[in-house]
């Protein structure tokens, strides 16, 4: 399958999460992603974009969120970048610990790591990279 790249950029307001949702809809339709994977893609991506808007850019509409999308072979890659200071992604509270179970927040990174085939952080946590191996490999 050929390589494809796209970049989206938008201000940090919560209503713009729909842009990520639309990207997932478009990608799933265009590349015939199995319906079984749709929810995983949608949840992981909306968590990443929400974190960029709320925690990274602190809901500052003058700051931008960028989504870079690429596809190579059978791998979808989404890179979500904010303009915030970053965060210590290696030392987050465990949302499954008894003291955290009933807390309304703190599950985004946990969900991204569970739902994506690979989840990595760069630039002090300002960039999250989500990989999904959800496409059929091209047959020769």
URPE-V551264 format. One record per residue. N is the residue number from 0. RES is the residue in one letter. SS is DSSP state (H for helix, E for strand, C for the rest). OMEGA is omega in whole degrees, 0 to 359 (NA if undefined). D_FIRST is the distance of its C-alpha to the first C-alpha in whole Angstrom. Layout:
n=N res=RES ss=SS omega=OMEGA d_first=D_FIRST
n=N res=RES ss=SS omega=OMEGA d_first=D_FIRST
//
This chain:
n=0 res=X ss=C omega=182 d_first=0
n=1 res=X ss=C omega=178 d_first=4
n=2 res=X ss=C omega=179 d_first=7
n=3 res=X ss=E omega=179 d_first=9
n=4 res=X ss=E omega=175 d_first=13
n=5 res=X ss=E omega=175 d_first=16
n=6 res=X ss=E omega=175 d_first=19
n=7 res=X ss=E omega=177 d_first=22
n=8 res=X ss=E omega=182 d_first=26
n=9 res=X ss=E omega=179 d_first=29
n=10 res=X ss=E omega=183 d_first=32
n=11 res=X ss=C omega=171 d_first=33
n=12 res=X ss=C omega=187 d_first=35
n=13 res=X ss=H omega=181 d_first=34
n=14 res=X ss=H omega=182 d_first=33
n=15 res=X ss=H omega=173 d_first=30
n=16 res=X ss=H omega=179 d_first=29
n=17 res=X ss=H omega=179 d_first=28
n=18 res=X ss=H omega=176 d_first=25
n=19 res=X ss=H omega=178 d_first=23
n=20 res=X ss=H omega=179 d_first=24
n=21 res=X ss=H omega=177 d_first=22
n=22 res=X ss=H omega=179 d_first=19
n=23 res=X ss=H omega=177 d_first=19
n=24 res=X ss=H omega=182 d_first=19
n=25 res=X ss=H omega=181 d_first=17
n=26 res=X ss=H omega=181 d_first=14
n=27 res=X ss=H omega=179 d_first=15
n=28 res=X ss=H omega=185 d_first=15
n=29 res=X ss=H omega=185 d_first=13
n=30 res=X ss=C omega=174 d_first=10
n=31 res=X ss=C omega=177 d_first=12
n=32 res=X ss=C omega=180 d_first=13
n=33 res=X ss=C omega=182 d_first=16
n=34 res=X ss=H omega=180 d_first=20
n=35 res=X ss=H omega=184 d_first=21
n=36 res=X ss=H omega=186 d_first=19
n=37 res=X ss=H omega=183 d_first=20
n=38 res=X ss=H omega=179 d_first=23
n=39 res=X ss=H omega=178 d_first=22
n=40 res=X ss=H omega=184 d_first=20
n=41 res=X ss=H omega=182 d_first=23
n=42 res=X ss=H omega=181 d_first=25
n=43 res=X ss=H omega=182 d_first=24
n=44 res=X ss=H omega=180 d_first=23
n=45 res=X ss=H omega=175 d_first=26
n=46 res=X ss=H omega=181 d_first=28
n=47 res=X ss=H omega=181 d_first=26
n=48 res=X ss=H omega=177 d_first=27
n=49 res=X ss=H omega=178 d_first=31
n=50 res=X ss=H omega=179 d_first=31
n=51 res=X ss=H omega=182 d_first=30
n=52 res=X ss=H omega=188 d_first=33
n=53 res=X ss=H omega=187 d_first=36
n=54 res=X ss=H omega=181 d_first=36
n=55 res=X ss=H omega=185 d_first=34
n=56 res=X ss=C omega=175 d_first=35
n=57 res=X ss=C omega=178 d_first=38
n=58 res=X ss=C omega=179 d_first=38
n=59 res=X ss=C omega=184 d_first=39
n=60 res=X ss=C omega=176 d_first=37
n=61 res=X ss=C omega=177 d_first=38
n=62 res=X ss=C omega=186 d_first=35
n=63 res=X ss=E omega=168 d_first=31
n=64 res=X ss=E omega=176 d_first=28
n=65 res=X ss=E omega=171 d_first=25
n=66 res=X ss=E omega=174 d_first=21
n=67 res=X ss=E omega=179 d_first=18
n=68 res=X ss=E omega=173 d_first=15
n=69 res=X ss=E omega=178 d_first=12
n=70 res=X ss=E omega=177 d_first=9
n=71 res=X ss=E omega=184 d_first=7
n=72 res=X ss=C omega=182 d_first=5
n=73 res=X ss=C omega=185 d_first=8
n=74 res=X ss=E omega=170 d_first=10
n=75 res=X ss=E omega=178 d_first=12
n=76 res=X ss=E omega=175 d_first=14
n=77 res=X ss=E omega=177 d_first=17
n=78 res=X ss=E omega=183 d_first=20
n=79 res=X ss=E omega=186 d_first=23
n=80 res=X ss=E omega=175 d_first=26
n=81 res=X ss=C omega=182 d_first=30
n=82 res=X ss=C omega=181 d_first=33
n=83 res=X ss=C omega=183 d_first=35
n=84 res=X ss=C omega=185 d_first=37
n=85 res=X ss=C omega=180 d_first=34
n=86 res=X ss=C omega=181 d_first=36
n=87 res=X ss=C omega=185 d_first=36
n=88 res=X ss=C omega=179 d_first=33
n=89 res=X ss=C omega=183 d_first=35
n=90 res=X ss=C omega=178 d_first=38
n=91 res=X ss=C omega=176 d_first=37
n=92 res=X ss=C omega=178 d_first=40
n=93 res=X ss=C omega=182 d_first=38
n=94 res=X ss=C omega=179 d_first=38
n=95 res=X ss=C omega=177 d_first=39
n=96 res=X ss=C omega=184 d_first=42
n=97 res=X ss=C omega=182 d_first=45
n=98 res=X ss=C omega=182 d_first=46
n=99 res=X ss=C omega=186 d_first=43
n=100 res=X ss=C omega=186 d_first=42
n=101 res=X ss=C omega=177 d_first=44
n=102 res=X ss=C omega=184 d_first=43
n=103 res=X ss=C omega=184 d_first=41
n=104 res=X ss=C omega=173 d_first=39
n=105 res=X ss=C omega=182 d_first=37
n=106 res=X ss=C omega=187 d_first=34
n=107 res=X ss=H omega=182 d_first=31
n=108 res=X ss=H omega=177 d_first=30
n=109 res=X ss=H omega=180 d_first=31
n=110 res=X ss=H omega=180 d_first=29
n=111 res=X ss=H omega=181 d_first=26
n=112 res=X ss=H omega=181 d_first=26
n=113 res=X ss=H omega=188 d_first=26
n=114 res=X ss=H omega=180 d_first=23
n=115 res=X ss=C omega=175 d_first=21
n=116 res=X ss=C omega=174 d_first=19
n=117 res=X ss=E omega=179 d_first=20
n=118 res=X ss=E omega=181 d_first=23
n=119 res=X ss=E omega=178 d_first=24
n=120 res=X ss=E omega=178 d_first=27
n=121 res=X ss=E omega=175 d_first=27
n=122 res=X ss=H omega=179 d_first=30
n=123 res=X ss=H omega=178 d_first=33
n=124 res=X ss=H omega=177 d_first=31
n=125 res=X ss=C omega=182 d_first=30
n=126 res=X ss=E omega=172 d_first=26
n=127 res=X ss=E omega=179 d_first=24
n=128 res=X ss=E omega=180 d_first=21
n=129 res=X ss=E omega=177 d_first=19
n=130 res=X ss=E omega=179 d_first=16
n=131 res=X ss=E omega=176 d_first=15
n=132 res=X ss=C omega=188 d_first=13
n=133 res=X ss=C omega=181 d_first=13
n=134 res=X ss=C omega=175 d_first=10
n=135 res=X ss=C omega=176 d_first=10
n=136 res=X ss=C omega=179 d_first=8
n=137 res=X ss=C omega=178 d_first=6
n=138 res=X ss=C omega=184 d_first=9
n=139 res=X ss=C omega=NA d_first=10
//
